[in-house]
Amino acid sequence: MSLRLTLTPHQLQFKFDARTSRGAIRTHQVYYLHLSHTDNPQIIGVGECAPLPGLSIDARPDLEAKLRELADDVAGQQLEITDLQLLLQADELREWPAIRFALETALLDLQQGGNKVLYANEFSQGRAGIPINGLIWMGEKDFMQEQIRKKLAEGYTCLKLKIGSLDFATELDILHQIREVAGPEDLTIRVDANGAFAPEEAFRKLERLARYSLHSIEQPIRQGQPEQMQQLCAYTPIPIALDEELIGVQANARQVELLDFVKPKYIILKPTLVGGLQASTDWIRMAEERSIGWWMTSALESNIGLNAISQFTANYPIRMPQGLGTGQLYHNNIASPLQIDKGLLWYNGADWGELPA
């Protein structure tokens, strides 16, 4: 049975300016891939291609052209499921990690009946929630404090703060105020610098941040500085998690080299950025062989991509909060069964909203 692949562009609209140390984001252009059999078109698998400009290696002007070329190839060559599985393993898509993730999850969805249940596990069956961190976006001090109050009231026991855009003293003051309300035994705090610290100032800033009993800091310095990152990981007073550092490191040999040289405490996996679920599986295996911790994080996908990542994550014994609380960011997200309750993400029911036509 040959396959048919179509795509639908969709521009997600943030409810607020989502700020990181790289700047503010107001919209996010994504593409939904619809995969079906030509002789059974009513069963459709859906995947989301959602690269992030300035971060994803495939956030390129020719991305949509590549997607349409892929759709034409599927039809013109009358590809079947085994052909698509081989394509996902081929070097051709290594430069397109967001496309690999979208195609991989669309195929999984189609094979499971097109109902957006990609894996049968406790989470997808509604019997277990996934612990997640509450994400605190950068902004003016009052805006950040309001987010923190709201997340604490909602029952989160782990908060992740984006840092690096405000004056550093102001950010330390915000952490001080949080710790006055909740000590480390009651509240876990992670911070994410998105590479904002200069190498020469990073250790001094880490020492000052360490006073607030932080769980970890993500990507304190810009990616692509392995010697400086290795030194920080060796002597840091706060455990370091690699995030952007993993982007573009596609070959297993290079991945092993990175982990063995830098020796981080944690890695953070975003399937859209690292090349999909199988690529994430490889990273997890290599990390666990080296006693490196990990957690999964969405990369600002809509609920389509978030659902796939969450169900994949639930296949593992989850030891710490995951970064999967982004489903409420958009005015025009796809309605889904994903719900958050007291810091846990749940899959409740099977009611999905219509995808844009």
ZIBELRA-V170708 format. One record per residue. N is the residue number from 0. SS is DSSP state (a for helix, b for strand, c for the rest). Layout:
# ZIBELRA-V170708
n ss
N SS
N SS
This chain:
# ZIBELRA-V170708
n ss
0 c
1 c
2 b
3 b
4 b
5 b
6 b
7 b
8 b
9 b
10 b
11 b
12 b
13 b
14 b
15 b
16 b
17 b
18 b
19 b
20 c
21 c
22 b
23 b
24 b
25 b
26 b
27 b
28 b
29 b
30 b
31 b
32 b
33 b
34 b
35 b
36 b
37 c
38 c
39 b
40 b
41 b
42 b
43 b
44 b
45 b
46 b
47 b
48 b
49 c
50 c
51 c
52 c
53 c
54 c
55 c
56 c
57 c
58 c
59 c
60 c
61 c
62 a
63 a
64 a
65 a
66 a
67 a
68 a
69 a
70 a
71 a
72 a
73 a
74 a
75 a
76 c
77 c
78 c
79 c
80 a
81 a
82 a
83 a
84 a
85 a
86 a
87 a
88 a
89 c
90 a
91 a
92 a
93 c
94 c
95 c
96 a
97 a
98 a
99 a
100 a
101 a
102 a
103 a
104 a
105 a
106 a
107 a
108 a
109 a
110 a
111 c
112 c
113 c
114 c
115 c
116 c
117 c
118 c
119 c
120 c
121 c
122 c
123 c
124 c
125 c
126 c
127 c
128 c
129 b
130 b
131 b
132 c
133 b
134 b
135 b
136 c
137 b
138 c
139 c
140 a
141 a
142 a
143 a
144 a
145 a
146 a
147 a
148 a
149 a
150 a
151 a
152 a
153 c
154 c
155 c
156 c
157 b
158 b
159 b
160 b
161 b
162 c
163 c
164 c
165 c
166 c
167 a
168 a
169 a
170 a
171 a
172 a
173 a
174 a
175 a
176 a
177 a
178 a
179 a
180 a
181 c
182 c
183 c
184 c
185 c
186 c
187 b
188 b
189 b
190 b
191 b
192 c
193 c
194 c
195 b
196 b
197 c
198 a
199 a
200 a
201 a
202 a
203 a
204 a
205 a
206 a
207 a
208 a
209 a
210 a
211 a
212 c
213 c
214 c
215 b
216 b
217 b
218 c
219 c
220 b
221 c
222 c
223 c
224 c
225 a
226 a
227 a
228 a
229 a
230 a
231 a
232 a
233 a
234 a
235 c
236 c
237 c
238 c
239 b
240 b
241 b
242 c
243 a
244 a
245 a
246 c
247 c
248 c
249 c
250 c
251 a
252 a
253 a
254 a
255 a
256 a
257 a
258 a
259 a
260 a
261 a
262 c
263 c
264 c
265 b
266 b
267 b
268 b
269 c
270 a
271 a
272 a
273 a
274 c
275 c
276 a
277 a
278 a
279 a
280 a
281 a
282 a
283 a
284 a
285 a
286 a
287 a
288 a
289 c
290 c
291 c
292 b
293 b
294 b
295 b
296 b
297 c
298 c
299 c
300 c
301 c
302 a
303 a
304 a
305 a
306 a
307 a
308 a
309 a
310 a
311 a
312 a
313 c
314 c
315 c
316 c
317 c
318 c
319 c
320 c
321 b
322 b
323 c
324 c
325 c
326 c
327 c
328 c
329 b
330 c
331 c
332 c
333 c
334 c
335 c
336 c
337 b
338 b
339 b
340 b
341 c
342 c
343 b
344 b
345 b
346 b
347 c
348 c
349 c
350 c
351 c
352 c
353 c
354 c
355 c
356 c
